[in-house]
Amino acid sequence: MSQIITLRGAEPKKVLEAFVEKEIPAVMSYLSKGKWHTVKVTPTALASEKLTVAISPGRKSCPMNIRVEQPVGVSLKYEYGRFIFESKVVGFEMPATSNSGGVLALAMPDRISVLQRRSYYRVEVPKSLKVNVTMWHRCYADGDKQATPTHYWQGRLADISAGGAAISIDTEQKPDFRKGQYIALRFTPMPYETPLMFNAQVRTVLPTADGKCICLGLKIVGLEASAEGREILSRLIEIVQHYYQMNQSPASLQDMQAVGS
């Protein structure tokens, strides 16, 4: 599994030209009042200093909590990989038709990161590891990113990829999660490593067959919107690769690698 490839110089513009020509749909993420939001957009025009994107039909207008100078992240799938970049809103434009959503002008990114699609394949956590996950409803505040709210839940990581995860939670904890909700989570991928902390959107909430747990299907959000987020994304890719290698190893080797778990 490869690491992140970074396109710089004239390459980002060439890539964006292809996105505009083919009208490749994308997901734009942004942080507002301590919470992450996502909206589907489509690149429609490219100038020397800006990229114009149209909010997908179904949205009546531009989200009200997006402002000029608002940092955003954009992610889209194309051919062999997923392309992500950081930008900011530089203006609002009138939609071409009354039926379409709002139109945003984004600053031209100076670089685009590319991840191979296999980085987004789910990998099960090795059976020799027990990876506990702490979760809470509200995304962490901009100030203290290491703090944990007083009301939280403890779960266990079942599988993970660069784009999502599955977590099981004992029903005795009375988990209160619903589809579409944004949450924050923190876990330590391997013993003695630095914990990872990021935001995700709940995509599914399903009970296990025995009814003792619920399983949350999560989509990771916001990592493409900042340099710090891309560092976390790089670590996630390394974790996926490590778990994959451990799953291919003999059980005895897995046990040796999991000492201290």
C-alpha positions in Angstrom: 0.0 0.0 0.0 1.5 3.3 -1.1 2.0 6.5 0.8 0.5 9.9 -0.2 1.8 11.4 -3.5 1.9 15.2 -3.7 1.4 17.1 -6.9 2.9 20.6 -7.1 3.8 23.2 -9.6 1.8 23.0 -12.8 0.3 19.6 -12.0 -2.6 20.7 -9.8 -4.0 22.9 -12.5 -3.8 20.1 -15.1 -5.6 17.7 -12.7 -8.3 20.3 -12.0 -8.8 20.9 -15.7 -9.6 17.2 -16.1 -12.0 17.3 -13.1 -13.8 20.3 -14.6 -14.0 18.8 -18.1 -15.4 15.5 -16.8 -17.5 17.1 -14.1 -16.2 14.7 -11.5 -18.3 15.0 -8.3 -16.5 15.8 -5.1 -17.1 16.2 -1.4 -16.2 19.5 0.3 -15.7 19.5 4.1 -15.4 22.5 6.4 -15.4 23.3 10.1 -18.0 25.7 11.5 -18.5 26.5 15.2 -16.5 23.5 16.3 -18.4 21.0 14.1 -17.5 19.4 10.7 -19.9 19.6 7.8 -19.8 18.1 4.3 -21.5 19.0 1.1 -21.4 17.5 -2.4 -20.0 19.7 -5.1 -19.0 19.6 -8.7 -16.1 21.5 -10.3 -17.5 23.6 -13.1 -14.9 26.2 -14.2 -11.2 27.0 -13.7 -9.4 30.3 -13.9 -5.8 31.2 -13.1 -6.5 31.9 -9.4 -9.8 30.2 -8.6 -11.8 27.0 -9.0 -15.6 27.3 -9.3 -17.7 24.5 -7.7 -21.5 24.1 -7.8 -23.3 22.6 -4.8 -25.1 19.5 -5.9 -28.9 19.7 -6.6 -31.0 19.2 -3.5 -29.5 22.1 -1.7 -31.5 25.3 -2.1 -28.6 27.6 -1.6 -25.1 27.9 -0.3 -24.9 26.6 3.3 -25.4 29.7 5.5 -22.4 28.9 7.7 -19.9 29.1 4.9 -18.1 32.5 4.7 -15.4 34.1 2.6 -11.9 33.0 3.7 -13.5 29.8 5.1 -10.9 27.0 4.9 -12.3 23.9 3.2 -11.1 20.5 2.1 -12.1 18.8 -1.1 -11.9 15.1 -1.8 -12.9 13.1 -5.0 -12.3 9.8 -6.6 -10.8 9.7 -10.1 -9.3 6.8 -12.1 -6.6 5.1 -10.0 -7.0 7.1 -6.7 -8.5 9.7 -4.5 -7.4 13.3 -4.8 -7.6 15.7 -1.9 -6.6 19.3 -1.4 -7.0 22.2 0.9 -8.4 25.6 -0.2 -10.5 28.5 1.0 -13.7 30.2 -0.1 -12.9 33.4 -2.0 -16.4 34.3 -3.2 -20.0 33.4 -4.0 -21.5 33.3 -7.4 -25.1 33.2 -8.7 -26.2 29.7 -9.8 -26.7 29.2 -13.5 -30.3 28.1 -13.0 -32.9 28.5 -10.3 -33.0 24.7 -9.8 -29.3 24.4 -9.0 -27.6 24.9 -5.7 -25.2 27.7 -4.8 -21.9 28.3 -6.5 -18.7 28.9 -4.6 -15.3 30.2 -5.8 -12.4 28.4 -4.2 -8.7 29.6 -4.2 -6.5 27.6 -6.6 -4.7 25.0 -4.4 -0.9 25.0 -4.6 -0.7 21.2 -4.2 -3.0 18.1 -4.5 -2.4 14.9 -2.6 -3.1 11.6 -4.3 -3.9 8.3 -2.5 -4.3 4.9 -4.2 -7.8 3.6 -3.8 -6.6 0.5 -2.0 -5.7 2.7 1.0 -9.5 3.0 1.4 -10.1 -0.7 1.5 -11.2 -1.8 5.0 -8.7 -3.9 7.0 -9.8 -5.9 10.0 -8.0 -5.2 13.3 -5.6 -8.2 14.0 -7.2 -10.6 16.4 -4.2 -10.4 18.7 -4.9 -6.7 19.3 -7.6 -5.0 21.4 -7.9 -1.4 20.2 -10.2 0.6 22.5 -11.8 3.7 21.1 -13.2 6.7 23.0 -16.1 8.6 21.3 -18.2 11.6 22.0 -20.9 13.6 20.2 -19.5 17.1 19.9 -16.3 17.6 17.9 -13.3 18.8 19.9 -13.0 22.5 20.4 -10.3 24.5 18.6 -8.5 25.1 21.8 -7.6 21.9 23.7 -7.6 19.1 21.2 -6.4 16.5 23.7 -9.3 17.1 26.1 -12.1 14.5 26.4 -15.7 15.6 27.3 -17.1 14.3 30.5 -19.8 12.3 28.6 -18.3 9.8 26.3 -18.5 6.1 25.2 -15.9 3.4 25.0 -15.9 1.0 22.1 -13.6 -1.4 20.2 -12.2 -0.9 16.8 -13.3 -3.7 14.4 -11.9 -2.5 11.1 -10.4 0.6 9.5 -9.3 2.3 6.3 -8.0 5.7 5.3 -11.7 6.7 4.8 -13.7 5.0 7.5 -13.9 2.6 10.4 -16.3 0.2 12.2 -16.6 0.3 16.0 -18.5 -2.0 18.3 -20.0 -0.6 21.6 -21.5 -2.6 24.4 -25.3 -1.8 24.7 -24.9 -1.6 28.5 -23.3 1.8 27.9 -26.6 2.9 26.3 -24.9 4.4 23.2 -26.8 7.4 21.8 -25.7 7.6 18.1 -27.7 8.2 15.0 -27.1 8.1 11.3 -25.7 11.3 9.9 -24.4 12.5 13.2 -20.8 13.9 13.5 -18.7 12.6 16.3 -15.1 12.7 17.5 -13.0 9.7 18.4 -9.6 8.9 19.8 -7.7 5.6 19.9 -4.1 4.2 20.1 -3.5 2.0 17.0 -0.6 0.0 18.4 0.7 -0.3 22.0 2.8 2.7 23.1 2.0 4.8 20.0 0.7 8.3 20.2 -3.1 8.3 20.1 -4.9 9.4 17.0 -7.8 11.9 17.2 -10.2 13.0 14.4 -13.8 13.5 13.4 -16.2 11.1 11.6 -19.8 10.9 10.4 -22.0 8.0 11.5 -23.2 6.2 8.4 -24.8 3.1 9.9 -25.9 2.0 13.4 -26.6 -1.7 13.5 -27.1 -4.2 16.4 -25.0 -7.4 16.5 -26.7 -10.7 16.1 -26.7 -11.4 19.9 -28.0 -7.9 20.7 -25.1 -7.3 23.1 -23.4 -4.6 21.0 -24.1 -2.0 18.3 -21.8 -1.5 15.4 -21.1 2.0 14.2 -20.0 2.4 10.5 -18.1 5.6 10.3 -16.9 7.9 7.5 -13.8 9.9 8.5 -14.2 13.6 7.7 -12.1 16.8 7.6 -8.6 15.4 7.2 -8.1 16.9 3.8 -8.8 20.4 5.1 -5.5 21.0 6.9 -1.8 20.1 7.0 -2.4 18.5 10.5 -5.3 16.5 9.0 -3.1 15.2 6.2 -0.5 14.0 8.7 -3.2 12.1 10.5 -4.3 10.6 7.1 -0.7 9.6 6.4 -0.7 7.8 9.8 -3.9 6.1 9.0 -2.5 4.7 5.8 0.5 3.4 7.7 -1.9 1.8 10.2 -3.9 0.1 7.5 -0.7 -1.3 6.0 0.5 -2.5 9.3 -2.7 -4.2 10.2 -2.8 -5.8 6.8 0.7 -7.2 7.2 -0.1 -8.5 10.7 -3.2 -10.3 9.3 -0.9 -12.0 6.7 1.6 -13.1 9.4 1.5 -16.3 11.4 -0.3 -16.2 14.7 2.9 -16.4 16.6 4.3 -13.4 14.9 1.1 -11.4 15.6 1.4 -12.3 19.2 5.0 -11.0 19.3 4.0 -7.7 17.6 1.1 -7.2 20.1 3.2 -7.5 23.2 1.9 -5.0 25.7 -1.7 -4.7 24.3 
